Amino acid sequence: MEKLPLGRAFTLIEPGPVVLVTTRDGERDNVMAISWTLVLDFTARFALTTGAWNHSYAALLKTRECVLALPAADQLDTVIGVGTCSGRDTDKFARFGLARAKASRVQAPLLADCLANIECRVEDIVEAHGIVVLQGLAAWIDPARKERRLLHAVGDGTFTADGERFDRRVAMRDKLPEGL
């Protein structure tokens, strides 16, 4: 083993899927990129980390809803673009050619070009830690999308994409919710 600087330890755990979060503040749609997400349980409860430094945070506080859109690996450059500019001064939908689709349960739009979208209601905000707890309300997937690999931010400016999948559902069947 070789010592790793503690300031880089997060790069070992960070690589959850990169998510594009859409919001609507009542007048305008926005989208931000997030890589700090967490699945809380099997009932479509999630958490993400954000705060007042993100323009979309005010809309999350005001409307208490959003959409988690999962971009595929072929959307990496769009994700980087979305994540490196602010909705305060940029219409990211126009700048990056993001196609909207109407959500069924929230005002924030689905991202039509993404692999999947989850409409969510804000259940709780733990401001001291910038944690937003979300309850999924509806989920959508594009079964015709050819690129299905999800992106994972390592946290140091590099990314990985899903690779080989290992199926151990039979061995884990008594730990999985019914129907999976």
C-alpha positions in Angstrom: 0.0 0.0 0.0 1.1 3.5 -0.7 0.0 6.5 1.3 -2.7 8.7 -0.3 -3.0 12.3 0.7 -6.2 12.6 2.8 -7.4 15.5 0.6 -7.7 13.0 -2.3 -9.6 10.3 -0.3 -13.0 11.6 -1.7 -11.8 10.5 -5.2 -12.0 6.9 -4.1 -15.7 7.1 -3.1 -17.1 9.9 -5.3 -17.7 8.0 -8.5 -21.5 7.7 -8.3 -23.3 8.6 -11.5 -23.1 12.2 -12.7 -26.6 13.7 -12.6 -28.1 16.7 -14.3 -30.6 18.4 -12.0 -33.3 20.5 -13.6 -35.3 23.1 -11.7 -37.9 25.7 -12.5 -38.1 28.8 -10.3 -41.7 29.6 -11.5 -40.5 31.6 -14.6 -37.3 30.0 -15.9 -35.8 26.5 -16.2 -32.3 25.8 -15.1 -30.0 22.7 -15.0 -26.9 22.0 -13.0 -24.5 19.1 -12.9 -24.0 17.1 -9.6 -21.8 14.2 -8.9 -22.4 13.9 -5.1 -25.6 11.8 -5.0 -26.8 9.0 -2.8 -29.5 6.3 -2.9 -31.2 6.2 0.5 -33.4 3.2 0.2 -35.4 1.0 -2.2 -38.4 3.4 -2.2 -36.9 5.9 -4.6 -35.4 8.2 -1.9 -32.2 10.0 -2.9 -30.0 12.7 -1.6 -27.7 15.2 -3.3 -25.2 17.7 -2.0 -25.6 21.4 -3.0 -26.1 24.8 -1.5 -26.4 28.5 -2.0 -23.3 28.5 -4.3 -25.4 26.8 -7.0 -28.0 29.0 -8.8 -30.5 26.2 -8.8 -30.5 25.9 -5.0 -32.9 28.9 -4.7 -35.4 27.2 -7.0 -35.0 23.9 -4.9 -35.8 25.9 -1.8 -38.7 27.8 -3.4 -40.5 25.0 -5.3 -39.3 22.0 -3.4 -39.1 19.9 -6.6 -36.6 18.9 -9.3 -35.8 16.3 -11.9 -32.7 14.1 -11.7 -31.6 13.4 -15.3 -29.0 10.7 -15.9 -26.9 11.5 -18.9 -25.1 8.8 -20.8 -21.4 8.6 -21.5 -21.8 10.3 -25.0 -23.0 13.4 -23.2 -19.8 14.1 -21.3 -19.0 17.3 -23.0 -22.5 18.6 -22.5 -22.3 17.7 -18.8 -18.9 19.5 -18.5 -20.4 22.6 -20.2 -23.5 22.6 -17.9 -21.3 22.2 -14.9 -18.8 24.9 -15.7 -21.2 27.9 -16.2 -24.0 29.4 -14.1 -27.7 29.7 -14.8 -27.5 33.2 -13.3 -26.2 34.5 -16.6 -26.6 31.6 -19.0 -29.6 29.9 -20.6 -28.0 26.4 -20.5 -30.9 24.9 -22.5 -30.2 27.2 -25.4 -26.4 27.2 -25.1 -26.1 23.4 -25.0 -29.1 22.5 -27.1 -30.9 20.6 -24.3 -34.2 19.2 -25.3 -37.0 19.4 -22.7 -39.9 17.0 -22.2 -42.8 17.7 -19.9 -42.7 16.1 -16.5 -45.9 14.5 -15.2 -45.6 15.4 -11.5 -43.3 18.5 -11.3 -42.8 21.8 -13.1 -39.1 21.2 -13.8 -38.5 19.7 -17.2 -37.3 16.2 -18.1 -34.1 16.2 -20.3 -35.3 14.3 -23.4 -31.8 13.3 -24.5 -30.8 11.7 -21.3 -31.0 8.0 -20.6 -33.3 8.4 -17.7 -35.2 11.0 -15.6 -36.6 10.9 -12.1 -39.1 13.5 -11.0 -38.6 14.4 -7.3 -40.1 16.3 -4.4 -37.7 17.8 -1.8 -38.4 15.9 1.4 -35.8 17.6 3.6 -32.9 19.9 3.5 -30.0 19.6 6.0 -28.5 23.0 5.4 -25.6 22.5 7.8 -24.2 19.9 5.4 -25.8 21.0 2.1 -27.8 17.8 1.8 -31.1 17.8 -0.1 -33.2 14.7 0.5 -35.5 13.8 -2.4 -38.5 11.5 -2.8 -38.9 10.1 -6.3 -42.4 10.7 -7.8 -42.1 9.3 -11.3 -39.3 7.7 -13.3 -38.6 7.6 -17.1 -36.1 5.7 -19.2 -35.4 5.7 -22.9 -35.2 2.0 -23.9 -34.2 3.0 -27.5 -31.1 4.9 -26.5 -28.0 3.2 -27.8 -25.4 4.6 -25.4 -26.4 3.3 -22.0 -23.2 3.7 -19.9 -23.5 6.2 -17.1 -20.8 8.8 -16.3 -18.9 8.8 -13.0 -16.8 11.9 -11.9 -13.7 10.9 -10.1 -13.5 14.4 -8.6 -10.1 15.3 -10.1 -11.3 16.4 -13.5 -11.4 12.8 -14.9 -14.4 10.6 -15.5 -15.2 7.0 -16.0 -18.1 5.2 -17.7 -19.8 2.1 -16.6 -18.1 -1.0 -17.9 -18.6 -4.7 -17.6 -21.7 -5.8 -15.6 -21.6 -8.8 -13.3 -24.9 -10.6 -12.6 -25.3 -12.0 -9.1 -29.0 -11.5 -8.7 -29.6 -15.2 -7.9 -27.1 -15.2 -5.1 -28.6 -11.9 -3.7 -32.3 -12.6 -4.3 -33.3 -12.6 -0.6 -31.7 -9.1 -0.1 -33.4 -7.5 -3.1 -36.9 -6.0 -3.2 -39.5 -8.1 -4.9 -39.7 -7.6 -8.6 -36.0 -6.8 -9.3 
